[in-house]
Amino acid sequence: MAITSVLRYEGDNKTFIWKYPDEYFNTGSELIVHESQEAVFMLNGELLDTFGPGKHILETENLPIVKSVMKLATGGQNAFPAQLYFVNLTEQMAIRWGTDSKISYLDPVYDFPLEIGACGEMSLSVSNSAKLLIKLLGTEKILNQDTITKCFRAFLLTRAKSIIAQEIQSKRISIFEIDMYLGEVSEAIRQKLADDFFDYGVNLNSFLITTVLKPDEDRNYLKFKDIYSRRRSDVMEAELQQKLALIEQQTKAQSTIMEAEAMARKRQLEGYTYQQEKGFEVAKEVAQNDAIAQFSNIGVGLGMITGVGGEIGKTVGGVASQAMQSVTEQTMQTEVPQMQKRFCMNCGHELSAMAKFCEGCGTKVQGDDSCSNCGFKYTNEAKFCPMCGTKRG
């Protein structure tokens, strides 16, 4: 019977629990426990003393339970039988899992039956060494990733399949959009499975669905997939048209702003305001009404701008007044023709407009300044009619 003097474990990081091969130890031996490890002594399935990270010398003082059970003498060297287990407390990641059969359910959006599979990864760590040793390890010498997944396989796959179907139905996730919800569904599964793992002294730190196996050979699936694709295409086209219309509106609005800013700079450089510019436009329209027959239109126009205040009122008022005066003068000239000149029939002196006698010779002015023979109307001081030769007067 060999008595071990140095006790340690230097195995890989894929192992959760490793049993030391010897089962007889003596006080005075050196126990080395690495960081993220725990060493546990057991005997006949009963938990004895536990040691954390560090270098420990096995003595009766730090083996109180072993001392009590084995009735070891205090001091000296005592041999005792036991099982020594090294427990790896690190989080072990990338542990593969997958459904062994299809998950059957009705698509909650398109209401057709389908079957899917799922697989992914999970990460585990030991939360309670005693629970894991007693409830799961048994008489095995090692517990690694392969053996622990085999232990959890039955309830893992049964619960996972059920939870996946429930989450898809409750959240109304279409098979064609399920990839967008993998994170939510994965976390829901982790939360619902965590207590089951914890009962065995294991933390379920993460549970990820990485792949959903779709029924690519199912005719119903392919038919609804085509419908979904066409609808999605129509929606995307409509969204694109809305974006283009919005961009066009924004462009027009920006163009209007730029034009307004350019006009404002132009007015500033030329020394007038927007109100003055509008006043010029109104006055221009008023000035175009240059016939007396359009005075009513002018009146209406002036009436419409009655009450326009500020610079527009002043500008329109001044320009409109000038336009009215100009139109009035032009109309008077058109309506009242200039009086023709008259001349004395005796001496040829030009007569004033209302004269009844010639201011030059005193001769009485004839009633009509025209030829007494043919009626020709004289335009100058001629003494004979240029049409018939009759002497004037």
KAJOLIN-V628953 format. One record per residue. RES is the residue in three letters. SS is DSSP state (hx for helix, st for strand, lp for the rest). OMEGA is omega in radians with two decimals (* if undefined). Layout:
[[RES:SS:OMEGA] [RES:SS:OMEGA]]
//
This chain:
[[MET:lp:-3.09] [ALA:lp:3.08] [ILE:lp:-3.07] [THR:st:-3.14] [SER:st:3.13] [VAL:st:-3.09] [LEU:st:3.14] [ARG:lp:3.06] [TYR:lp:-3.10] [GLU:lp:-3.06] [GLY:lp:-3.12] [ASP:lp:-3.05] [ASN:lp:3.10] [LYS:lp:-3.11] [THR:st:3.09] [PHE:st:-3.12] [ILE:st:3.10] [TRP:st:-3.13] [LYS:st:3.11] [TYR:lp:-3.01] [PRO:lp:-3.12] [ASP:lp:3.14] [GLU:lp:3.06] [TYR:st:-3.11] [PHE:st:3.08] [ASN:st:3.07] [THR:st:-3.07] [GLY:st:3.10] [SER:st:-3.12] [GLU:st:3.12] [LEU:st:3.14] [ILE:st:3.13] [VAL:st:-3.11] [HIS:lp:3.07] [GLU:lp:-3.11] [SER:lp:3.04] [GLN:st:3.04] [GLU:st:3.12] [ALA:st:-3.07] [VAL:st:3.03] [PHE:st:3.11] [MET:st:3.09] [LEU:st:3.13] [ASN:lp:3.11] [GLY:lp:-3.13] [GLU:st:-3.13] [LEU:st:3.09] [LEU:st:-3.07] [ASP:st:-3.12] [THR:st:-3.13] [PHE:st:3.08] [GLY:lp:-3.10] [PRO:lp:3.09] [GLY:st:3.10] [LYS:st:-3.06] [HIS:st:3.00] [ILE:st:-3.09] [LEU:lp:3.12] [GLU:lp:-3.13] [THR:hx:-3.13] [GLU:hx:-3.14] [ASN:hx:3.04] [LEU:lp:-3.03] [PRO:hx:-3.11] [ILE:hx:3.09] [VAL:hx:3.14] [LYS:hx:-3.11] [SER:hx:-3.08] [VAL:hx:-3.07] [MET:hx:-3.09] [LYS:lp:-3.14] [LEU:lp:3.08] [ALA:lp:3.13] [THR:lp:3.14] [GLY:lp:3.14] [GLY:lp:-3.10] [GLN:lp:-3.12] [ASN:lp:3.04] [ALA:st:3.14] [PHE:st:3.08] [PRO:st:3.10] [ALA:lp:3.00] [GLN:st:-3.13] [LEU:st:-3.14] [TYR:st:3.02] [PHE:st:-3.09] [VAL:st:3.11] [ASN:st:-3.08] [LEU:lp:-3.11] [THR:lp:3.07] [GLU:lp:-3.13] [GLN:st:-2.98] [MET:st:3.07] [ALA:st:3.05] [ILE:st:-3.03] [ARG:st:3.02] [TRP:st:3.11] [GLY:st:3.12] [THR:lp:3.14] [ASP:lp:3.09] [SER:lp:-3.06] [LYS:lp:3.04] [ILE:st:-3.10] [SER:st:3.11] [TYR:st:3.07] [LEU:st:3.09] [ASP:lp:-3.03] [PRO:lp:-3.12] [VAL:lp:-3.08] [TYR:lp:3.00] [ASP:lp:3.01] [PHE:lp:-3.08] [PRO:st:3.09] [LEU:st:3.12] [GLU:st:-3.14] [ILE:st:3.00] [GLY:st:-3.13] [ALA:st:3.06] [CYS:st:-3.12] [GLY:st:-3.09] [GLU:st:3.05] [MET:st:3.08] [SER:st:-3.06] [LEU:st:3.00] [SER:st:-3.11] [VAL:st:3.10] [SER:lp:-3.11] [ASN:lp:-3.09] [SER:hx:-3.09] [ALA:hx:3.12] [LYS:hx:-3.09] [LEU:hx:-3.14] [LEU:hx:-3.04] [ILE:hx:-3.00] [LYS:hx:-3.00] [LEU:hx:-3.02] [LEU:hx:-3.11] [GLY:lp:-3.12] [THR:lp:3.14] [GLU:lp:-3.14] [LYS:lp:-3.09] [ILE:st:3.05] [LEU:st:-3.14] [ASN:st:-3.08] [GLN:hx:-3.12] [ASP:hx:-3.09] [THR:hx:-3.11] [ILE:hx:3.08] [THR:hx:3.07] [LYS:hx:3.13] [CYS:hx:-3.08] [PHE:hx:-2.96] [ARG:hx:-3.03] [ALA:hx:-3.10] [PHE:hx:3.12] [LEU:hx:-3.08] [LEU:hx:3.13] [THR:hx:-3.14] [ARG:hx:-3.09] [ALA:hx:-3.14] [LYS:hx:-3.14] [SER:hx:-3.11] [ILE:hx:3.12] [ILE:hx:3.13] [ALA:hx:3.13] [GLN:hx:-3.13] [GLU:hx:3.13] [ILE:hx:-3.12] [GLN:hx:-3.07] [SER:hx:-3.14] [LYS:lp:-3.13] [ARG:lp:-3.12] [ILE:lp:3.09] [SER:lp:3.10] [ILE:lp:-3.10] [PHE:lp:3.14] [GLU:lp:-3.03] [ILE:hx:-3.13] [ASP:hx:-3.14] [MET:hx:-3.07] [TYR:hx:-3.09] [LEU:hx:3.13] [GLY:hx:-3.13] [GLU:hx:-3.12] [VAL:hx:3.13] [SER:hx:-3.13] [GLU:hx:3.10] [ALA:hx:3.11] [ILE:hx:-3.13] [ARG:hx:-3.12] [GLN:hx:-3.09] [LYS:hx:3.12] [LEU:hx:-3.02] [ALA:hx:-3.11] [ASP:hx:3.13] [ASP:hx:3.11] [PHE:hx:-3.09] [PHE:hx:3.11] [ASP:lp:3.13] [TYR:lp:3.11] [GLY:lp:-3.11] [VAL:st:3.03] [ASN:st:2.99] [LEU:st:-3.02] [ASN:st:3.09] [SER:st:3.09] [PHE:st:-3.02] [LEU:st:2.93] [ILE:st:-3.13] [THR:st:-3.09] [THR:st:2.98] [VAL:st:-3.11] [LEU:st:-3.07] [LYS:lp:-3.11] [PRO:lp:-3.05] [ASP:lp:3.13] [GLU:lp:3.14] [ASP:lp:-3.07] [ARG:hx:3.11] [ASN:hx:3.13] [TYR:hx:-3.12] [LEU:hx:3.14] [LYS:hx:-3.12] [PHE:hx:3.07] [LYS:hx:3.10] [ASP:hx:3.10] [ILE:hx:3.13] [TYR:hx:-3.10] [SER:hx:-3.14] [ARG:hx:3.10] [ARG:hx:3.14] [ARG:hx:3.12] [SER:hx:3.12] [ASP:hx:3.13] [VAL:hx:-3.13] [MET:hx:3.11] [GLU:hx:3.11] [ALA:hx:3.12] [GLU:hx:3.12] [LEU:hx:3.13] [GLN:hx:3.10] [GLN:hx:3.13] [LYS:hx:3.13] [LEU:hx:3.12] [ALA:hx:3.12] [LEU:hx:3.12] [ILE:hx:3.13] [GLU:hx:3.11] [GLN:hx:3.13] [GLN:hx:3.12] [THR:hx:3.12] [LYS:hx:3.13] [ALA:hx:3.12] [GLN:hx:3.12] [SER:hx:3.12] [THR:hx:3.12] [ILE:hx:-3.14] [MET:hx:3.12] [GLU:hx:3.13] [ALA:hx:3.11] [GLU:hx:3.12] [ALA:hx:3.12] [MET:hx:3.12] [ALA:hx:3.09] [ARG:hx:3.13] [LYS:hx:3.12] [ARG:hx:-3.13] [GLN:hx:3.13] [LEU:hx:-3.09] [GLU:hx:2.98] [GLY:lp:3.05] [TYR:lp:-3.09] [THR:lp:3.11] [TYR:hx:-3.14] [GLN:hx:3.11] [GLN:hx:3.13] [GLU:hx:3.12] [LYS:hx:3.09] [GLY:hx:3.10] [PHE:hx:-3.12] [GLU:hx:3.12] [VAL:hx:-3.12] [ALA:hx:3.14] [LYS:hx:3.12] [GLU:hx:3.12] [VAL:hx:-3.08] [ALA:hx:-3.13] [GLN:lp:3.13] [ASN:lp:-2.96] [ASP:lp:3.11] [ALA:lp:-3.11] [ILE:hx:3.13] [ALA:hx:-3.11] [GLN:hx:3.13] [PHE:hx:3.14] [SER:hx:3.09] [ASN:hx:3.12] [ILE:hx:3.13] [GLY:hx:3.12] [VAL:hx:-3.13] [GLY:hx:-3.13] [LEU:hx:3.11] [GLY:hx:-3.11] [MET:hx:-3.11] [ILE:lp:3.08] [THR:lp:-3.14] [GLY:lp:3.09] [VAL:lp:-3.02] [GLY:lp:3.01] [GLY:hx:-3.05] [GLU:hx:-3.13] [ILE:hx:-3.14] [GLY:hx:-3.14] [LYS:hx:-3.08] [THR:hx:-3.13] [VAL:hx:-3.14] [GLY:hx:-3.11] [GLY:hx:-3.09] [VAL:hx:3.14] [ALA:hx:3.12] [SER:hx:3.12] [GLN:hx:-3.13] [ALA:hx:3.12] [MET:hx:3.14] [GLN:hx:-3.13] [SER:hx:-3.13] [VAL:hx:-3.14] [THR:hx:-3.14] [GLU:hx:-3.13] [GLN:hx:-3.12] [THR:hx:3.14] [MET:hx:3.13] [GLN:hx:-3.12] [THR:hx:-3.04] [GLU:hx:-3.07] [VAL:lp:-3.10] [PRO:lp:3.14] [GLN:lp:3.14] [MET:lp:3.12] [GLN:lp:3.12] [LYS:lp:3.09] [ARG:st:-3.09] [PHE:st:3.13] [CYS:lp:-3.09] [MET:lp:-3.10] [ASN:lp:-3.08] [CYS:lp:3.10] [GLY:lp:-3.13] [HIS:lp:3.13] [GLU:st:-3.09] [LEU:st:3.04] [SER:lp:-3.00] [ALA:lp:-3.02] [MET:lp:-3.06] [ALA:lp:3.07] [LYS:lp:3.06] [PHE:st:-3.12] [CYS:lp:3.12] [GLU:lp:-3.10] [GLY:lp:-3.07] [CYS:lp:3.11] [GLY:lp:-3.14] [THR:lp:3.13] [LYS:st:-3.10] [VAL:lp:3.10] [GLN:lp:-3.10] [GLY:lp:-3.10] [ASP:lp:-3.10] [ASP:lp:-3.12] [SER:st:-3.09] [CYS:lp:-3.11] [SER:lp:-3.09] [ASN:lp:-3.06] [CYS:lp:3.10] [GLY:lp:3.12] [PHE:lp:-3.10] [LYS:st:-3.10] [TYR:lp:3.11] [THR:lp:3.12] [ASN:lp:-3.07] [GLU:lp:-3.14] [ALA:lp:-3.12] [LYS:lp:3.09] [PHE:st:-3.13] [CYS:lp:-3.12] [PRO:lp:-3.09] [MET:lp:-3.09] [CYS:lp:3.08] [GLY:lp:3.13] [THR:lp:3.14] [LYS:st:-3.10] [ARG:lp:3.04] [GLY:lp:*]]
//
